[in-house]
Each structure stands twice: as C-alpha cells, then as structure tokens.
Amino acid sequence: MWCPAIAAFITLKIKGRKISSLNWNWGDWKYIRWSYFIPALYGIITYLLIWVFGFGGLANREIITEWGKELGLFGIGTLNPTSITIIAIILLGTVEVIRASATTLGEEIGWRGFFIHELRKVLSFTGVSVFSGLVWAAWHWPLLVYYSNNVLLEFITFFIVIISMSFIMAYYTFKSKSLWPAVIFHAVSNVYIQKIMPSLTMKIEGTEHWLGENGIMFAIVTSIFGIYFWRKAIKEKI
C-alpha cells in the first residue's frame, strides 16, 4: 500500500520538486471530522439494508461472543454481547483506525496527495474523480483476481465503489487542501466495511455477493453518496 507514495516521491525527485510541497497540513478540522463520519455512515447504512432485506442477519450471541474472544476482550471481566459490541466498536473505531491509517497513508500520499492535484491541472472535478478512480480501482486487480469468487461481478461492483469513493475523497481533499481527510476516510472505510460490520452479520447461503466491500449493496450505497458529492462539488464549483 506504500507503492503509490514511493511512486509519488520518485516522480517529485525526477521533476525537481520537494516532498514538502505536498499538502501535509491538517487543514480545517471539520473536514477531518466529516471524513470519519461519512464512511462510518455509509458502512452502517449498507449493512442495515443487508439486514432489512434479508441478505444477511444480525449477529447472534454466539457470533458476538466469538468476536469478543478474537479481540481478547474476555480478560477484562464478565461481558455480555451488548458490552462486547460497544467495546469492540470503540476499540476498532479508534485504535484500529489509527493502525489502518499507517497503511492508507501510503496510498493517499500517491492518490490524493499528488495524483489528483496533477490531474486537476488538465481535468474538471468530474474528470479527476473518474480517472483517478479508474486508476485506483485497476491498481487492485491482482487482489480481485486472486480473492474473487465471481470475478466479473466483483470487478464491476468494486469499480463502482472505488469511483464513487473517489468523488467523495476528491471533494474533501480539494476543500481542505490537505491529504489527511483522505487518509482518515480511507482508514475508517476499511475498518467499518472489513472489520466491524461483517463481524455483526450472519452470512446467509446464496447471498454472499451482497456482502462486503465488493458486494452489490455497498456499490449501491456508495454510488448514491458519490452522486451526492459530485453534485455538491459542481454546485460549489470546485
């Protein structure tokens, strides 16, 4: 995940530009807060819809207990499923997000720290979001090929997800003039979609294509969010 950063640093060196020229400042903290809230929100909405429409069930006591054991929570006293869930979400939503940020930083130095700013010199906001999203999604193709159960479907849903996220992350990057909102956004999205919400969900046979970060439901939800931020960016003339 640090390859995009390394590529950006090499390019800067070749072009005679300093690494300090990237937007390392934190910018307005409101964009940091929104960059945590938005991916957490769309992750929760995705799985609420999965539960409501029966593509997966809300985890039962046994599943939550196993989750607590995996996280090592049973050394701190007697915990019920509700307590396990609350503590797990707090820990994963803070400590795990910080840990995940160490890897998403590598990607975001390349994508939102450098790449989209160069694209913006020749493309509109829409063009930047779509083109950077396509490149970002295509960069993942070895993982998709290796792990996918249905390569064609998961390629389609993953590209929709990534391009939709690109609109949101480009919006916050350009508004904040900082790469950190994208780092936080990326980390929170990964933690909620890969760690928190799946652990609270019982898989039902035959509906696996609706679940997870390559799932149909996530593609639907993120595309709605992406369209909203695309319209917002156009309105604000970013």
C-alpha positions in Angstrom: 0.0 0.0 0.0 3.0 2.3 0.2 3.8 1.8 -3.5 1.8 4.9 -4.6 3.7 7.0 -2.1 7.0 5.7 -3.4 6.0 6.4 -7.0 5.0 10.0 -6.0 8.3 10.6 -4.2 10.3 9.3 -7.2 8.2 11.5 -9.6 8.8 14.5 -7.4 12.5 13.8 -7.3 12.7 13.5 -11.1 10.7 16.8 -11.5 12.9 18.6 -9.0 10.1 19.2 -6.5 10.3 18.8 -2.8 8.3 16.2 -0.9 7.3 19.0 1.5 5.4 20.5 -1.5 2.6 18.0 -0.8 -0.3 19.1 1.3 0.9 17.8 4.7 -1.0 20.4 6.7 -4.1 19.2 8.6 -6.3 21.9 7.2 -9.7 22.7 8.7 -10.6 20.0 11.3 -14.2 20.0 10.2 -13.1 18.1 7.1 -11.2 15.5 9.3 -14.4 15.0 11.3 -16.6 14.6 8.2 -14.0 12.2 6.7 -14.5 10.0 9.7 -18.3 10.3 9.9 -19.2 9.7 6.2 -17.5 6.3 5.6 -18.8 5.1 9.0 -22.3 6.2 8.0 -22.3 4.5 4.6 -20.9 1.3 6.1 -23.7 1.2 8.7 -26.3 2.0 6.1 -25.0 -0.7 3.8 -25.4 -3.4 6.5 -28.6 -2.1 7.8 -30.0 -2.6 4.3 -28.5 -6.0 4.2 -30.2 -7.0 7.4 -33.5 -5.4 6.4 -33.7 -7.1 3.0 -32.6 -10.4 4.4 -29.2 -10.7 2.6 -27.6 -11.3 6.0 -28.7 -11.5 9.6 -27.8 -9.5 12.7 -25.2 -11.5 14.6 -26.5 -13.6 17.4 -25.0 -14.1 20.9 -22.7 -16.9 19.9 -21.2 -15.0 17.0 -20.6 -11.9 19.1 -19.0 -13.9 21.8 -16.6 -15.4 19.3 -15.8 -11.9 18.1 -15.1 -10.9 21.6 -12.7 -13.8 22.1 -10.9 -13.0 18.9 -10.4 -9.4 20.1 -9.2 -10.6 23.5 -12.0 -8.9 25.4 -12.6 -11.7 27.9 -9.7 -10.9 30.1 -11.4 -7.7 31.4 -14.3 -9.1 33.3 -17.7 -10.7 32.5 -19.1 -9.2 29.4 -22.5 -9.6 27.7 -23.0 -9.4 23.9 -24.0 -5.7 24.2 -20.9 -4.8 26.1 -18.7 -6.8 23.7 -20.2 -5.0 20.8 -19.9 -1.5 22.3 -16.3 -2.1 23.4 -15.3 -3.7 20.1 -16.7 -0.8 18.0 -15.0 1.8 20.2 -11.6 0.0 20.0 -11.8 -0.8 16.3 -13.2 2.7 15.6 -10.2 4.3 17.3 -7.2 2.2 17.8 -7.7 0.1 14.6 -8.4 3.3 12.6 -5.1 4.7 13.7 -3.3 1.5 12.8 -5.0 1.3 9.4 -4.1 5.0 8.8 -0.4 3.9 8.7 -1.1 1.9 5.6 -3.7 4.1 3.9 -1.3 7.0 4.3 0.9 5.2 1.8 -1.9 5.1 -0.8 -3.2 8.5 -0.1 0.2 10.3 -0.5 0.1 8.9 -4.0 -3.5 9.2 -5.0 -4.9 12.3 -3.2 -1.6 13.9 -2.0 -0.1 14.0 -5.5 -2.0 12.4 -8.3 -5.4 14.2 -8.3 -3.7 17.6 -8.0 -1.7 16.9 -11.2 -4.9 15.7 -12.9 -6.7 18.9 -11.8 -4.4 20.9 -13.9 -5.9 19.4 -17.1 -9.3 17.9 -16.0 -12.5 19.0 -14.4 -13.5 17.8 -10.9 -15.6 15.1 -12.6 -12.8 14.1 -14.8 -10.3 13.9 -11.9 -12.7 11.8 -9.8 -13.5 9.3 -12.6 -10.0 9.0 -14.0 -8.3 8.7 -10.6 -11.0 6.3 -9.5 -10.4 4.1 -12.5 -6.6 4.0 -11.9 -7.1 3.4 -8.2 -9.5 0.5 -8.8 -7.4 -1.0 -11.6 -4.4 -1.0 -9.2 -6.2 -3.5 -7.1 -6.9 -6.0 -9.9 -4.4 -8.7 -8.7 -6.1 -8.9 -5.4 -9.5 -9.0 -7.1 -8.5 -11.8 -9.4 -6.9 -13.8 -6.5 -9.7 -13.5 -4.0 -12.9 -13.1 -6.0 -15.5 -15.9 -6.2 -17.2 -14.2 -9.2 -14.5 -12.1 -10.9 -16.8 -10.3 -13.4 -19.4 -9.3 -10.8 -16.9 -8.2 -8.2 -14.8 -6.3 -10.7 -18.0 -4.3 -11.6 -19.1 -3.7 -8.0 -15.5 -2.8 -6.9 -15.0 -0.3 -9.7 -18.3 1.3 -8.8 -17.4 1.5 -5.1 -13.9 2.9 -5.8 -15.0 5.5 -8.3 -17.8 6.6 -6.0 -15.4 6.9 -3.1 -13.1 9.0 -5.4 -15.7 11.7 -5.8 -16.1 12.0 -2.1 -12.4 11.9 -1.3 -11.5 14.3 -4.0 -14.2 16.7 -2.7 -12.7 16.7 0.8 -9.1 16.8 -0.4 -9.8 19.9 -2.6 -11.9 21.6 0.1 -9.4 21.0 2.9 -6.2 21.5 0.8 -4.8 18.6 2.8 -4.2 14.9 2.2 -5.2 13.9 5.8 -9.0 13.8 5.3 -8.5 11.2 2.6 -6.2 9.2 4.8 -8.8 9.1 7.6 -11.6 8.5 5.2 -9.8 5.5 3.6 -8.9 4.0 7.0 -12.4 4.4 8.5 -14.0 2.9 5.4 -11.7 -0.1 5.5 -12.3 -0.7 9.3 -16.1 -0.4 9.1 -16.5 -2.5 5.9 -13.8 -5.1 6.6 -13.7 -5.4 10.4 -16.8 -4.0 12.3 -19.9 -4.6 10.2 -19.1 -8.1 8.8 -18.5 -9.2 12.4 -22.0 -8.1 13.3 -23.5 -10.0 10.4 -24.5 -13.7 9.9 -24.0 -14.8 6.4 -26.9 -16.5 4.6 -26.2 -19.1 1.9 -26.6 -17.7 -1.6 -26.3 -14.0 -0.7 -22.5 -13.6 -0.4 -22.4 -11.3 -3.4 -24.4 -8.7 -1.5 -21.9 -8.6 1.4 -18.5 -7.0 1.9 -16.5 -4.3 0.1 -17.1 -6.0 -3.2 -20.8 -6.5 -2.5 -23.7 -5.3 -4.6 -25.2 -3.4 -1.6 -22.0 -1.5 -0.9 -21.8 -0.5 -4.5 -25.4 0.8 -4.5 -24.9 2.8 -1.3 -21.5 4.3 -2.2 -22.8 5.3 -5.6 -25.6 7.3 -4.0 -23.1 9.0 -1.8 -20.8 9.6 -4.7 -23.5 11.2 -6.8 -24.4 13.5 -3.9 -20.8 14.7 -3.5 -20.4 15.1 -7.3 -23.5 17.4 -7.4 -22.2 19.2 -4.3 -18.8 19.8 -5.9 -20.4 21.0 -9.2 -22.6 23.4 -7.2 -19.7 24.8 -5.2 -17.6 25.0 -8.4 -14.6 23.0 -7.0 
